[in-house]
Amino acid sequence: MTRPLYVRLLGTAQLTRLAMAFGAVGDVWFTVLFTRGSGDYDFLKVSDMSLTFALVVVAVVTMCLFTFGASLNDLIDQRHDREFSPRRPLPSGSVLPSTVGIVIAVTLITSLLGALVFGTGSLTLTLIVAAAILFYNVVGKYVPAVGVITVGVITALHMLIPNYEMTFTLPIWLTMTHSMVITLTIYMLVRKRPYLSRRSYVVIATGYVAWSAIILVAGWQQGPEPGWWPKDASSLGVLWPLLAIVGFIVTIRLKTRRSDNRSAAEKLARYGAMWQSLYAGSWLLAVGMYSGAILLFSLAVVGFGLMTAMKEFGGLITSPPKYQL
């Protein structure tokens, strides 16, 4: 039986996790806004084009990469989902495998074409991110330690797509740390197989320290003057990102205190993805770029609203209420 169009559209939206992509968009919007506001990157293409055009293009690139990864994940996992998650779009039949294949191809090509707008360096970086996403889905998620590190590297590198010469790397480091901690926590909550061993924790810690060193040392050395903080901004501004971190911890504790492990993992994934826009806005507050911060906080509000609406609407379709007279 052919399903109604709205069911198929909702299935596609659930497949691609479009609502959760708003957090990733916030990351790259931060890079665009900081790059243009700092005045240190006038030689980059992102500084020459209009702000609206830059934000739209980089949002398309990011959402396409996000969709590429989510669709690839579901296509590879469809046999597993058929047994353990039958309500997901592919097992439930709301989306066909052929449709997923088309989505994967179109989103990958679109992300590469969009990245080319920012130059060949951005195109190369987007190819690297796409390859890392493919690596994670084929290898990384089956080797826990490798998977956790790969997720962190992907989230860090994608922030550099509009500006691959970024010297303010503290926000990139925080985003990588945030994504790695969430991925590791979810893995522990749902007790995925293969289980994490002591060696796995050692590999994850080593990988985290190594990539942290690369990101932070690159930021220190690439700038016109050594340092991790913009020279014209007050160092007290770091309190805003710290408040965002505390806010996330408090929110997650409140949202998951009565949840079982699987439900807690789902909430952690959703709120963790969306919180990236709040981190991005807090970093702009920290360096005194207030209009950009307002834009990113507004994006976070829209993202949270869309995420909640899709979750509730999806539940009504897959499990509609039944009434008795």
TORKOL-4160 file (C-alpha; in steps of 0.2 Angstrom, whole numbers, padded with zeros to 4 digits, m for minus):
325
<pt num="1" X="0000" Y="0000" Z="0000"/>
<pt num="2" X="0007" Y="0017" Z="m0005"/>
<pt num="3" X="0009" Y="0028" Z="0010"/>
<pt num="4" X="0003" Y="0046" Z="0011"/>
<pt num="5" X="0015" Y="0059" Z="0005"/>
<pt num="6" X="0017" Y="0068" Z="0022"/>
<pt num="7" X="0022" Y="0051" Z="0030"/>
<pt num="8" X="0035" Y="0048" Z="0016"/>
<pt num="9" X="0042" Y="0066" Z="0019"/>
<pt num="10" X="0042" Y="0064" Z="0038"/>
<pt num="11" X="0052" Y="0048" Z="0035"/>
<pt num="12" X="0064" Y="0057" Z="0024"/>
<pt num="13" X="0066" Y="0070" Z="0037"/>
<pt num="14" X="0069" Y="0057" Z="0051"/>
<pt num="15" X="0081" Y="0048" Z="0040"/>
<pt num="16" X="0092" Y="0063" Z="0038"/>
<pt num="17" X="0090" Y="0070" Z="0056"/>
<pt num="18" X="0088" Y="0087" Z="0048"/>
<pt num="19" X="0082" Y="0095" Z="0064"/>
<pt num="20" X="0099" Y="0090" Z="0073"/>
<pt num="21" X="0109" Y="0097" Z="0059"/>
<pt num="22" X="0105" Y="0115" Z="0066"/>
<pt num="23" X="0119" Y="0112" Z="0079"/>
<pt num="24" X="0132" Y="0108" Z="0065"/>
<pt num="25" X="0126" Y="0124" Z="0055"/>
<pt num="26" X="0129" Y="0134" Z="0071"/>
<pt num="27" X="0147" Y="0128" Z="0071"/>
<pt num="28" X="0151" Y="0134" Z="0053"/>
<pt num="29" X="0140" Y="0150" Z="0055"/>
<pt num="30" X="0152" Y="0154" Z="0070"/>
<pt num="31" X="0167" Y="0152" Z="0059"/>
<pt num="32" X="0159" Y="0163" Z="0045"/>
<pt num="33" X="0154" Y="0177" Z="0057"/>
<pt num="34" X="0170" Y="0177" Z="0067"/>
<pt num="35" X="0181" Y="0177" Z="0051"/>
<pt num="36" X="0172" Y="0192" Z="0044"/>
<pt num="37" X="0171" Y="0201" Z="0061"/>
<pt num="38" X="0189" Y="0199" Z="0066"/>
<pt num="39" X="0196" Y="0208" Z="0050"/>
<pt num="40" X="0211" Y="0196" Z="0050"/>
<pt num="41" X="0205" Y="0186" Z="0035"/>
<pt num="42" X="0202" Y="0198" Z="0021"/>
<pt num="43" X="0212" Y="0187" Z="0009"/>
<pt num="44" X="0199" Y="0173" Z="0010"/>
<pt num="45" X="0184" Y="0171" Z="m0002"/>
<pt num="46" X="0172" Y="0170" Z="0013"/>
<pt num="47" X="0176" Y="0188" Z="0017"/>
<pt num="48" X="0173" Y="0195" Z="m0001"/>
<pt num="49" X="0155" Y="0188" Z="m0003"/>
<pt num="50" X="0140" Y="0195" Z="0005"/>
<pt num="51" X="0136" Y="0188" Z="0022"/>
<pt num="52" X="0119" Y="0181" Z="0018"/>
<pt num="53" X="0126" Y="0172" Z="0003"/>
<pt num="54" X="0141" Y="0165" Z="0014"/>
<pt num="55" X="0129" Y="0159" Z="0028"/>
<pt num="56" X="0117" Y="0151" Z="0015"/>
<pt num="57" X="0130" Y="0142" Z="0006"/>
<pt num="58" X="0140" Y="0135" Z="0021"/>
<pt num="59" X="0123" Y="0130" Z="0029"/>
<pt num="60" X="0119" Y="0120" Z="0013"/>
<pt num="61" X="0136" Y="0112" Z="0013"/>
<pt num="62" X="0135" Y="0107" Z="0032"/>
<pt num="63" X="0117" Y="0100" Z="0031"/>
<pt num="64" X="0121" Y="0090" Z="0015"/>
<pt num="65" X="0136" Y="0082" Z="0024"/>
<pt num="66" X="0125" Y="0079" Z="0039"/>
<pt num="67" X="0112" Y="0071" Z="0028"/>
<pt num="68" X="0125" Y="0061" Z="0019"/>
<pt num="69" X="0132" Y="0054" Z="0035"/>
<pt num="70" X="0114" Y="0050" Z="0042"/>
<pt num="71" X="0108" Y="0042" Z="0026"/>
<pt num="72" X="0124" Y="0032" Z="0024"/>
<pt num="73" X="0122" Y="0026" Z="0042"/>
<pt num="74" X="0104" Y="0020" Z="0040"/>
<pt num="75" X="0107" Y="0012" Z="0023"/>
<pt num="76" X="0122" Y="0001" Z="0031"/>
<pt num="77" X="0112" Y="m0003" Z="0046"/>
<pt num="78" X="0095" Y="m0007" Z="0038"/>
<pt num="79" X="0097" Y="m0026" Z="0042"/>
<pt num="80" X="0101" Y="m0022" Z="0061"/>
<pt num="81" X="0087" Y="m0009" Z="0062"/>
<pt num="82" X="0074" Y="m0021" Z="0054"/>
<pt num="83" X="0077" Y="m0032" Z="0069"/>
<pt num="84" X="0080" Y="m0019" Z="0083"/>
<pt num="85" X="0072" Y="m0003" Z="0077"/>
<pt num="86" X="0058" Y="m0008" Z="0065"/>
<pt num="87" X="0050" Y="0010" Z="0066"/>
<pt num="88" X="0065" Y="0018" Z="0058"/>
<pt num="89" X="0062" Y="0025" Z="0041"/>
<pt num="90" X="0070" Y="0011" Z="0031"/>
<pt num="91" X="0063" Y="m0004" Z="0040"/>
<pt num="92" X="0046" Y="0003" Z="0042"/>
<pt num="93" X="0045" Y="0006" Z="0023"/>
<pt num="94" X="0042" Y="0025" Z="0024"/>
<pt num="95" X="0058" Y="0027" Z="0014"/>
<pt num="96" X="0064" Y="0015" Z="0000"/>
<pt num="97" X="0083" Y="0010" Z="m0001"/>
<pt num="98" X="0084" Y="0017" Z="m0019"/>
<pt num="99" X="0078" Y="0034" Z="m0012"/>
<pt num="100" X="0092" Y="0033" Z="0002"/>
<pt num="101" X="0105" Y="0030" Z="m0012"/>
<pt num="102" X="0099" Y="0045" Z="m0022"/>
<pt num="103" X="0099" Y="0056" Z="m0006"/>
<pt num="104" X="0117" Y="0050" Z="m0002"/>
<pt num="105" X="0123" Y="0054" Z="m0020"/>
<pt num="106" X="0114" Y="0071" Z="m0021"/>
<pt num="107" X="0120" Y="0077" Z="m0004"/>
<pt num="108" X="0138" Y="0073" Z="m0007"/>
<pt num="109" X="0139" Y="0081" Z="m0024"/>
<pt num="110" X="0130" Y="0097" Z="m0017"/>
<pt num="111" X="0141" Y="0098" Z="m0002"/>
<pt num="112" X="0157" Y="0098" Z="m0014"/>
<pt num="113" X="0150" Y="0110" Z="m0026"/>
<pt num="114" X="0145" Y="0122" Z="m0011"/>
<pt num="115" X="0162" Y="0120" Z="m0004"/>
<pt num="116" X="0170" Y="0125" Z="m0020"/>
<pt num="117" X="0163" Y="0143" Z="m0018"/>
<pt num="118" X="0175" Y="0146" Z="m0004"/>
<pt num="119" X="0190" Y="0139" Z="m0014"/>
<pt num="120" X="0200" Y="0124" Z="m0017"/>
<pt num="121" X="0206" Y="0122" Z="0000"/>
<pt num="122" X="0188" Y="0121" Z="0007"/>
<pt num="123" X="0184" Y="0109" Z="m0007"/>
<pt num="124" X="0199" Y="0098" Z="m0001"/>
<pt num="125" X="0194" Y="0099" Z="0017"/>
<pt num="126" X="0176" Y="0094" Z="0013"/>
<pt num="127" X="0182" Y="0079" Z="0003"/>
<pt num="128" X="0192" Y="0074" Z="0019"/>
<pt num="129" X="0177" Y="0076" Z="0030"/>
<pt num="130" X="0166" Y="0066" Z="0018"/>
<pt num="131" X="0179" Y="0052" Z="0018"/>
<pt num="132" X="0180" Y="0053" Z="0037"/>
<pt num="133" X="0161" Y="0051" Z="0037"/>
<pt num="134" X="0162" Y="0036" Z="0026"/>
<pt num="135" X="0176" Y="0028" Z="0036"/>
<pt num="136" X="0166" Y="0030" Z="0052"/>
<pt num="137" X="0151" Y="0021" Z="0045"/>
<pt num="138" X="0161" Y="0007" Z="0037"/>
<pt num="139" X="0174" Y="0005" Z="0050"/>
<pt num="140" X="0174" Y="0017" Z="0065"/>
<pt num="141" X="0157" Y="0013" Z="0073"/>
<pt num="142" X="0162" Y="m0006" Z="0073"/>
<pt num="143" X="0178" Y="m0002" Z="0083"/>
<pt num="144" X="0173" Y="0009" Z="0097"/>
<pt num="145" X="0189" Y="0018" Z="0101"/>
<pt num="146" X="0192" Y="0023" Z="0083"/>
<pt num="147" X="0174" Y="0028" Z="0081"/>
<pt num="148" X="0174" Y="0040" Z="0096"/>
<pt num="149" X="0190" Y="0048" Z="0089"/>
<pt num="150" X="0183" Y="0049" Z="0071"/>
<pt num="151" X="0167" Y="0058" Z="0077"/>
<pt num="152" X="0178" Y="0071" Z="0086"/>
<pt num="153" X="0189" Y="0074" Z="0071"/>
<pt num="154" X="0174" Y="0076" Z="0059"/>
<pt num="155" X="0166" Y="0089" Z="0070"/>
<pt num="156" X="0182" Y="0099" Z="0072"/>
<pt num="157" X="0187" Y="0098" Z="0053"/>
<pt num="158" X="0170" Y="0103" Z="0047"/>
<pt num="159" X="0171" Y="0120" Z="0057"/>
<pt num="160" X="0186" Y="0124" Z="0046"/>
<pt num="161" X="0177" Y="0122" Z="0029"/>
<pt num="162" X="0174" Y="0141" Z="0027"/>
<pt num="163" X="0190" Y="0146" Z="0034"/>
<pt num="164" X="0204" Y="0133" Z="0034"/>
<pt num="165" X="0217" Y="0145" Z="0041"/>
<pt num="166" X="0207" Y="0149" Z="0057"/>
<pt num="167" X="0218" Y="0154" Z="0072"/>
<pt num="168" X="0205" Y="0155" Z="0085"/>
<pt num="169" X="0205" Y="0136" Z="0088"/>
<pt num="170" X="0198" Y="0136" Z="0106"/>
<pt num="171" X="0180" Y="0134" Z="0099"/>
<pt num="172" X="0185" Y="0120" Z="0088"/>
<pt num="173" X="0193" Y="0111" Z="0102"/>
<pt num="174" X="0178" Y="0113" Z="0113"/>
<pt num="175" X="0166" Y="0106" Z="0099"/>
<pt num="176" X="0178" Y="0091" Z="0097"/>
<pt num="177" X="0178" Y="0088" Z="0115"/>
<pt num="178" X="0159" Y="0090" Z="0117"/>
<pt num="179" X="0156" Y="0077" Z="0103"/>
<pt num="180" X="0168" Y="0065" Z="0109"/>
<pt num="181" X="0162" Y="0065" Z="0127"/>
<pt num="182" X="0144" Y="0063" Z="0120"/>
<pt num="183" X="0148" Y="0049" Z="0109"/>
<pt num="184" X="0158" Y="0039" Z="0122"/>
<pt num="185" X="0144" Y="0042" Z="0135"/>
<pt num="186" X="0130" Y="0036" Z="0123"/>
<pt num="187" X="0141" Y="0020" Z="0119"/>
<pt num="188" X="0143" Y="0017" Z="0138"/>
<pt num="189" X="0124" Y="0020" Z="0141"/>
<pt num="190" X="0117" Y="0008" Z="0128"/>
<pt num="191" X="0132" Y="m0005" Z="0131"/>
<pt num="192" X="0135" Y="m0007" Z="0112"/>
<pt num="193" X="0145" Y="m0021" Z="0106"/>
<pt num="194" X="0159" Y="m0024" Z="0105"/>
<pt num="195" X="0161" Y="m0018" Z="0123"/>
<pt num="196" X="0174" Y="m0005" Z="0128"/>
<pt num="197" X="0190" Y="m0012" Z="0135"/>
<pt num="198" X="0203" Y="m0004" Z="0145"/>
<pt num="199" X="0214" Y="m0003" Z="0129"/>
<pt num="200" X="0199" Y="0006" Z="0121"/>
<pt num="201" X="0199" Y="0020" Z="0134"/>
<pt num="202" X="0218" Y="0021" Z="0132"/>
<pt num="203" X="0217" Y="0023" Z="0114"/>
<pt num="204" X="0203" Y="0036" Z="0115"/>
<pt num="205" X="0212" Y="0046" Z="0128"/>
<pt num="206" X="0228" Y="0046" Z="0118"/>
<pt num="207" X="0219" Y="0051" Z="0102"/>
<pt num="208" X="0210" Y="0065" Z="0111"/>
<pt num="209" X="0226" Y="0072" Z="0118"/>
<pt num="210" X="0235" Y="0071" Z="0101"/>
<pt num="211" X="0221" Y="0080" Z="0092"/>
<pt num="212" X="0219" Y="0093" Z="0106"/>
<pt num="213" X="0238" Y="0096" Z="0104"/>
<pt num="214" X="0236" Y="0098" Z="0085"/>
<pt num="215" X="0221" Y="0110" Z="0086"/>
<pt num="216" X="0228" Y="0121" Z="0100"/>
<pt num="217" X="0246" Y="0121" Z="0094"/>
<pt num="218" X="0240" Y="0126" Z="0076"/>
<pt num="219" X="0230" Y="0140" Z="0084"/>
<pt num="220" X="0244" Y="0146" Z="0094"/>
<pt num="221" X="0257" Y="0146" Z="0080"/>
<pt num="222" X="0246" Y="0151" Z="0065"/>
<pt num="223" X="0241" Y="0169" Z="0071"/>
<pt num="224" X="0251" Y="0185" Z="0069"/>
<pt num="225" X="0255" Y="0184" Z="0087"/>
<pt num="226" X="0256" Y="0168" Z="0098"/>
<pt num="227" X="0241" Y="0165" Z="0108"/>
<pt num="228" X="0224" Y="0157" Z="0109"/>
<pt num="229" X="0213" Y="0172" Z="0112"/>
<pt num="230" X="0209" Y="0187" Z="0100"/>
<pt num="231" X="0220" Y="0201" Z="0105"/>
<pt num="232" X="0206" Y="0214" Z="0105"/>
<pt num="233" X="0195" Y="0204" Z="0116"/>
<pt num="234" X="0194" Y="0203" Z="0135"/>
<pt num="235" X="0199" Y="0186" Z="0142"/>
<pt num="236" X="0185" Y="0187" Z="0154"/>
<pt num="237" X="0174" Y="0183" Z="0139"/>
<pt num="238" X="0178" Y="0165" Z="0142"/>
<pt num="239" X="0165" Y="0165" Z="0156"/>
<pt num="240" X="0151" Y="0164" Z="0142"/>
<pt num="241" X="0157" Y="0147" Z="0135"/>
<pt num="242" X="0160" Y="0141" Z="0153"/>
<pt num="243" X="0142" Y="0145" Z="0157"/>
<pt num="244" X="0136" Y="0136" Z="0141"/>
<pt num="245" X="0145" Y="0121" Z="0147"/>
<pt num="246" X="0137" Y="0122" Z="0164"/>
<pt num="247" X="0120" Y="0125" Z="0156"/>
<pt num="248" X="0122" Y="0109" Z="0146"/>
<pt num="249" X="0127" Y="0098" Z="0161"/>
<pt num="250" X="0112" Y="0105" Z="0171"/>
<pt num="251" X="0100" Y="0102" Z="0157"/>
<pt num="252" X="0105" Y="0085" Z="0153"/>
<pt num="253" X="0104" Y="0080" Z="0172"/>
<pt num="254" X="0087" Y="0087" Z="0173"/>
<pt num="255" X="0081" Y="0079" Z="0156"/>
<pt num="256" X="0088" Y="0061" Z="0160"/>
<pt num="257" X="0086" Y="0059" Z="0179"/>
<pt num="258" X="0071" Y="0048" Z="0177"/>
<pt num="259" X="0075" Y="0040" Z="0161"/>
<pt num="260" X="0082" Y="0023" Z="0157"/>
<pt num="261" X="0099" Y="0021" Z="0149"/>
<pt num="262" X="0092" Y="0020" Z="0131"/>
<pt num="263" X="0080" Y="0035" Z="0133"/>
<pt num="264" X="0094" Y="0045" Z="0141"/>
<pt num="265" X="0106" Y="0041" Z="0127"/>
<pt num="266" X="0093" Y="0047" Z="0114"/>
<pt num="267" X="0091" Y="0064" Z="0124"/>
<pt num="268" X="0109" Y="0066" Z="0126"/>
<pt num="269" X="0112" Y="0064" Z="0107"/>
<pt num="270" X="0098" Y="0076" Z="0103"/>
<pt num="271" X="0102" Y="0090" Z="0115"/>
<pt num="272" X="0121" Y="0087" Z="0113"/>
<pt num="273" X="0119" Y="0090" Z="0094"/>
<pt num="274" X="0108" Y="0106" Z="0096"/>
<pt num="275" X="0119" Y="0113" Z="0110"/>
<pt num="276" X="0133" Y="0117" Z="0098"/>
<pt num="277" X="0124" Y="0132" Z="0092"/>
<pt num="278" X="0123" Y="0139" Z="0110"/>
<pt num="279" X="0142" Y="0135" Z="0111"/>
<pt num="280" X="0145" Y="0145" Z="0095"/>
<pt num="281" X="0134" Y="0160" Z="0101"/>
<pt num="282" X="0143" Y="0160" Z="0118"/>
<pt num="283" X="0160" Y="0161" Z="0109"/>
<pt num="284" X="0154" Y="0176" Z="0099"/>
<pt num="285" X="0148" Y="0184" Z="0115"/>
<pt num="286" X="0165" Y="0181" Z="0122"/>
<pt num="287" X="0174" Y="0191" Z="0109"/>
<pt num="288" X="0161" Y="0205" Z="0108"/>
<pt num="289" X="0152" Y="0200" Z="0092"/>
<pt num="290" X="0135" Y="0203" Z="0099"/>
<pt num="291" X="0124" Y="0203" Z="0083"/>
<pt num="292" X="0132" Y="0187" Z="0077"/>
<pt num="293" X="0129" Y="0179" Z="0094"/>
<pt num="294" X="0110" Y="0184" Z="0093"/>
<pt num="295" X="0109" Y="0176" Z="0076"/>
<pt num="296" X="0116" Y="0160" Z="0083"/>
<pt num="297" X="0105" Y="0159" Z="0098"/>
<pt num="298" X="0090" Y="0162" Z="0087"/>
<pt num="299" X="0096" Y="0147" Z="0076"/>
<pt num="300" X="0097" Y="0137" Z="0092"/>
<pt num="301" X="0079" Y="0142" Z="0097"/>
<pt num="302" X="0073" Y="0137" Z="0079"/>
<pt num="303" X="0082" Y="0121" Z="0080"/>
<pt num="304" X="0076" Y="0116" Z="0097"/>
<pt num="305" X="0058" Y="0120" Z="0091"/>
<pt num="306" X="0059" Y="0110" Z="0075"/>
<pt num="307" X="0067" Y="0095" Z="0084"/>
<pt num="308" X="0053" Y="0095" Z="0097"/>
<pt num="309" X="0040" Y="0097" Z="0084"/>
<pt num="310" X="0047" Y="0083" Z="0073"/>
<pt num="311" X="0048" Y="0071" Z="0088"/>
<pt num="312" X="0030" Y="0074" Z="0093"/>
<pt num="313" X="0023" Y="0074" Z="0075"/>
<pt num="314" X="0033" Y="0058" Z="0071"/>
<pt num="315" X="0026" Y="0050" Z="0087"/>
<pt num="316" X="0008" Y="0054" Z="0082"/>
<pt num="317" X="0010" Y="0046" Z="0065"/>
<pt num="318" X="0020" Y="0030" Z="0070"/>
<pt num="319" X="0009" Y="0028" Z="0085"/>
<pt num="320" X="m0007" Y="0038" Z="0083"/>
<pt num="321" X="m0019" Y="0039" Z="0098"/>
<pt num="322" X="m0034" Y="0028" Z="0099"/>
<pt num="323" X="m0050" Y="0033" Z="0106"/>
<pt num="324" X="m0064" Y="0023" Z="0113"/>
<pt num="325" X="m0083" Y="0028" Z="0114"/>
